[in-house]
Amino acid sequence: MPQRCGSNKAATASRGDSFSAIPDDVIRRLLGFLPALDAVRTCVLARRWLTLWRYVPRLRIADVEALGSVCRLNTFVNRVLLLRETGCPLDDCEFDLRGLPFLDRVCIDQWMRHTLICHVRLLRVRVYADERVGIADWPLLSKHLITLELEGLVLEGSFPDFSGCLVLEDLKITNCLIDTDIILSQSLKHLKITACELCWRKIPTHISAPNLVSLKLDDYGGVTPILESMPLLETASVNLGQNNEEYCDFCDKGESVDCTCDMCIIYYANDRRNDVCVLLGGLSSATQLELKASPKMRPKPGMEMDSSNLMEQSLMLQQLKVVKVKCQIIDERVHNVLKILRSCGLKESSAQEV
């Protein structure tokens, strides 16, 4: 028995020496891969581990269902953020809030803005509650934020004005309600909007990002956004006609020829152009352009394409060299699209059934 006890002590000492040989910086980085709840629990391992979690460069708020309630979640996250070592930069922060049906919108907004004080460079906020969570309608301000990913939120007012995020380059918005006049950023290079609803306010949502290199609009509903000039745009993918074929929903769903609503006036002086034309102006610099249309998408009543329109479209599409139309069936609509493209000077235009 004494020998066995001695062996256990030796093994324990050996393990202790192994842990003590690991530099603190390495341990902090390893702790960053754990959910914050587990990272904090390591403080009971030994005296040395007591405060290591306060310096982690990567913070993951996840597995929140283990906390059991919104009140406990709020208390835990508030303490984790406030007890972080002052001046310790936060490179990456993720709020993966699955597991609770309801969340505190005020706390989520405060957490996001607190991470900016910690100089966060990558911020992910994913909400999976029964309802989308609204964020305060005033903009984010940061000199360090590079990547921002938002999911399940309500973005309204001036919140989507990212001009105060001076180095923001990547923005991904998923399953959000966007209720704003403009999405604005001078520094943004990559924008992806997926499964979002764009609301109608006094004007359609404008997207102003003059330095954008890539753009993806997929499965969005509501009002078609107006794209401002994007001279550096290289690749763009837009999925048209899911829930927004008729932007003129206030005039008998676009059936009225004598439409006088403000919405149609904004869309190029009520000239009855469709969603594709609304978008092409901002996409004119793209060298790789993908436009997807749902089977039910049709031209609006009374729409015609005359020679002046064809000339204007050719100027819009002058950067494109090759166009491939992929469709389920090559029908009259597809042939008309190819005819228009070739009239615009795009000789290398073809169709393929998929």
NORGI-V923182 format. One record per residue. N is the residue number from 0. OMEGA is omega in degrees with one decimal (none if undefined). Layout:
BEGIN
n=N omega=OMEGA
n=N omega=OMEGA
END
This chain:
BEGIN
n=0 omega=178.6
n=1 omega=-179.1
n=2 omega=-179.5
n=3 omega=178.8
n=4 omega=178.5
n=5 omega=178.9
n=6 omega=179.3
n=7 omega=178.6
n=8 omega=179.6
n=9 omega=179.5
n=10 omega=178.7
n=11 omega=178.7
n=12 omega=179.6
n=13 omega=178.9
n=14 omega=178.0
n=15 omega=177.8
n=16 omega=180.0
n=17 omega=179.3
n=18 omega=-177.3
n=19 omega=179.6
n=20 omega=-179.4
n=21 omega=179.4
n=22 omega=-179.7
n=23 omega=-178.7
n=24 omega=179.0
n=25 omega=179.8
n=26 omega=179.7
n=27 omega=179.5
n=28 omega=177.6
n=29 omega=178.3
n=30 omega=-179.8
n=31 omega=178.5
n=32 omega=177.7
n=33 omega=167.3
n=34 omega=-174.6
n=35 omega=-179.8
n=36 omega=178.7
n=37 omega=179.7
n=38 omega=179.3
n=39 omega=-178.5
n=40 omega=179.5
n=41 omega=-179.1
n=42 omega=-178.7
n=43 omega=-176.7
n=44 omega=-178.8
n=45 omega=-178.8
n=46 omega=-178.6
n=47 omega=-176.2
n=48 omega=-170.8
n=49 omega=-175.3
n=50 omega=-176.8
n=51 omega=-177.6
n=52 omega=-178.7
n=53 omega=-177.2
n=54 omega=-174.8
n=55 omega=179.5
n=56 omega=-177.6
n=57 omega=-176.0
n=58 omega=-180.0
n=59 omega=172.6
n=60 omega=-175.6
n=61 omega=-177.9
n=62 omega=-173.3
n=63 omega=178.4
n=64 omega=178.8
n=65 omega=179.5
n=66 omega=170.1
n=67 omega=-177.8
n=68 omega=177.7
n=69 omega=-179.5
n=70 omega=179.9
n=71 omega=176.4
n=72 omega=-179.5
n=73 omega=-179.8
n=74 omega=-178.1
n=75 omega=-176.8
n=76 omega=178.1
n=77 omega=-179.2
n=78 omega=179.7
n=79 omega=-178.3
n=80 omega=-176.5
n=81 omega=-178.4
n=82 omega=174.3
n=83 omega=-179.0
n=84 omega=-179.7
n=85 omega=179.2
n=86 omega=178.5
n=87 omega=-175.7
n=88 omega=178.5
n=89 omega=-176.6
n=90 omega=-169.6
n=91 omega=178.4
n=92 omega=-179.2
n=93 omega=172.6
n=94 omega=178.5
n=95 omega=-167.1
n=96 omega=174.3
n=97 omega=171.8
n=98 omega=178.6
n=99 omega=-174.7
n=100 omega=-178.9
n=101 omega=-177.6
n=102 omega=-179.7
n=103 omega=-175.9
n=104 omega=-179.0
n=105 omega=-179.6
n=106 omega=-179.9
n=107 omega=178.4
n=108 omega=179.4
n=109 omega=179.0
n=110 omega=179.9
n=111 omega=-175.9
n=112 omega=176.4
n=113 omega=178.6
n=114 omega=177.3
n=115 omega=175.9
n=116 omega=178.8
n=117 omega=176.5
n=118 omega=179.6
n=119 omega=179.8
n=120 omega=177.2
n=121 omega=-177.5
n=122 omega=176.1
n=123 omega=175.9
n=124 omega=-178.1
n=125 omega=-178.0
n=126 omega=-179.7
n=127 omega=-179.7
n=128 omega=179.5
n=129 omega=178.2
n=130 omega=174.8
n=131 omega=-176.2
n=132 omega=-179.7
n=133 omega=177.7
n=134 omega=179.3
n=135 omega=-172.4
n=136 omega=169.8
n=137 omega=-165.7
n=138 omega=172.3
n=139 omega=178.9
n=140 omega=-179.6
n=141 omega=173.2
n=142 omega=-172.7
n=143 omega=-174.8
n=144 omega=-179.3
n=145 omega=-176.5
n=146 omega=179.6
n=147 omega=178.5
n=148 omega=-176.7
n=149 omega=-179.8
n=150 omega=175.5
n=151 omega=-176.8
n=152 omega=169.9
n=153 omega=-178.9
n=154 omega=-174.3
n=155 omega=178.6
n=156 omega=-176.9
n=157 omega=179.5
n=158 omega=-179.1
n=159 omega=171.4
n=160 omega=-175.5
n=161 omega=179.0
n=162 omega=176.9
n=163 omega=174.2
n=164 omega=-163.2
n=165 omega=-177.9
n=166 omega=179.2
n=167 omega=-178.0
n=168 omega=-175.7
n=169 omega=179.4
n=170 omega=179.4
n=171 omega=-179.1
n=172 omega=-175.1
n=173 omega=174.8
n=174 omega=179.2
n=175 omega=170.6
n=176 omega=-177.0
n=177 omega=-176.5
n=178 omega=-174.6
n=179 omega=177.9
n=180 omega=-172.7
n=181 omega=166.8
n=182 omega=-167.1
n=183 omega=173.2
n=184 omega=176.6
n=185 omega=-174.0
n=186 omega=-172.4
n=187 omega=178.9
n=188 omega=-176.5
n=189 omega=-178.7
n=190 omega=177.7
n=191 omega=178.3
n=192 omega=-173.6
n=193 omega=174.1
n=194 omega=-179.9
n=195 omega=174.7
n=196 omega=179.6
n=197 omega=-174.8
n=198 omega=174.8
n=199 omega=173.0
n=200 omega=175.5
n=201 omega=177.5
n=202 omega=174.2
n=203 omega=178.2
n=204 omega=174.1
n=205 omega=173.0
n=206 omega=-178.1
n=207 omega=-179.5
n=208 omega=-171.5
n=209 omega=-179.7
n=210 omega=-179.0
n=211 omega=178.4
n=212 omega=179.2
n=213 omega=-177.7
n=214 omega=173.8
n=215 omega=174.1
n=216 omega=-172.7
n=217 omega=172.7
n=218 omega=178.1
n=219 omega=178.2
n=220 omega=-179.6
n=221 omega=-174.2
n=222 omega=177.3
n=223 omega=180.0
n=224 omega=174.8
n=225 omega=-178.4
n=226 omega=175.1
n=227 omega=-172.6
n=228 omega=177.6
n=229 omega=-172.1
n=230 omega=-178.2
n=231 omega=-175.6
n=232 omega=179.1
n=233 omega=-178.5
n=234 omega=179.1
n=235 omega=176.8
n=236 omega=-177.0
n=237 omega=178.2
n=238 omega=-175.4
n=239 omega=166.5
n=240 omega=175.8
n=241 omega=178.3
n=242 omega=-173.3
n=243 omega=179.6
n=244 omega=-176.6
n=245 omega=177.6
n=246 omega=-178.7
n=247 omega=-176.9
n=248 omega=-176.9
n=249 omega=-179.1
n=250 omega=179.4
n=251 omega=178.9
n=252 omega=175.8
n=253 omega=-177.7
n=254 omega=-178.2
n=255 omega=179.4
n=256 omega=-178.3
n=257 omega=-178.2
n=258 omega=180.0
n=259 omega=-177.6
n=260 omega=-178.8
n=261 omega=-177.8
n=262 omega=-178.7
n=263 omega=177.4
n=264 omega=178.9
n=265 omega=178.6
n=266 omega=174.7
n=267 omega=168.8
n=268 omega=173.9
n=269 omega=-178.4
n=270 omega=172.8
n=271 omega=176.4
n=272 omega=-177.1
n=273 omega=-175.1
n=274 omega=-178.6
n=275 omega=-178.5
n=276 omega=176.3
n=277 omega=-176.1
n=278 omega=-170.7
n=279 omega=-179.9
n=280 omega=179.6
n=281 omega=-177.3
n=282 omega=-169.9
n=283 omega=-179.0
n=284 omega=-175.5
n=285 omega=175.0
n=286 omega=174.0
n=287 omega=-174.0
n=288 omega=177.5
n=289 omega=176.5
n=290 omega=178.8
n=291 omega=179.2
n=292 omega=176.7
n=293 omega=-179.2
n=294 omega=-176.8
n=295 omega=-179.8
n=296 omega=-177.2
n=297 omega=173.4
n=298 omega=179.3
n=299 omega=-179.7
n=300 omega=176.8
n=301 omega=-178.5
n=302 omega=177.6
n=303 omega=178.4
n=304 omega=-179.8
n=305 omega=-175.3
n=306 omega=179.5
n=307 omega=177.1
n=308 omega=179.2
n=309 omega=178.9
n=310 omega=179.4
n=311 omega=179.1
n=312 omega=179.0
n=313 omega=176.5
n=314 omega=179.1
n=315 omega=-171.9
n=316 omega=-172.3
n=317 omega=179.5
n=318 omega=-177.8
n=319 omega=179.8
n=320 omega=-177.2
n=321 omega=178.0
n=322 omega=176.5
n=323 omega=179.0
n=324 omega=178.6
n=325 omega=-174.6
n=326 omega=177.7
n=327 omega=-179.8
n=328 omega=175.3
n=329 omega=-177.7
n=330 omega=-177.0
n=331 omega=179.4
n=332 omega=-178.8
n=333 omega=178.0
n=334 omega=178.1
n=335 omega=177.4
n=336 omega=179.1
n=337 omega=179.3
n=338 omega=179.3
n=339 omega=-179.2
n=340 omega=179.8
n=341 omega=175.6
n=342 omega=178.4
n=343 omega=177.9
n=344 omega=180.0
n=345 omega=-175.2
n=346 omega=-178.6
n=347 omega=179.1
n=348 omega=-177.4
n=349 omega=179.3
n=350 omega=-179.0
n=351 omega=176.8
n=352 omega=-178.9
n=353 omega=none
END
